[in-house]
Amino acid sequence: MEVKEPLINFWYRALHSARGIELVCASAESTRAKLYAARREAKDPDLDKIGITISPFDPHKIWLLKKENSDATP
């Protein structure tokens, strides 16, 4: 994943989207760990409404989904 913006911005993009967002990355596990670290550093309880799922269809895609719609594809 070539980061062109701070990782925390992805959390806020997902939070303000209808259902969530999809990210394409080279290493889903590594990117997921970095995203969780960015969320912890932000200390924003609103971001707890977003969950991370590695796509079951493509291991190079991560979904940041609103938890109430966790079964939806972005």
PyMOL commands that set and color helices and strands:
alter all, ss='L'
color gray80, all
select helices_A, chain A and resi 7-15+28-42+45-49+67-69
alter helices_A, ss='H'
color red, helices_A
select strands_A, chain A and resi 20-24+50-54+61-66
alter strands_A, ss='S'
color yellow, strands_A
deselect
rebuild
show_as cartoon
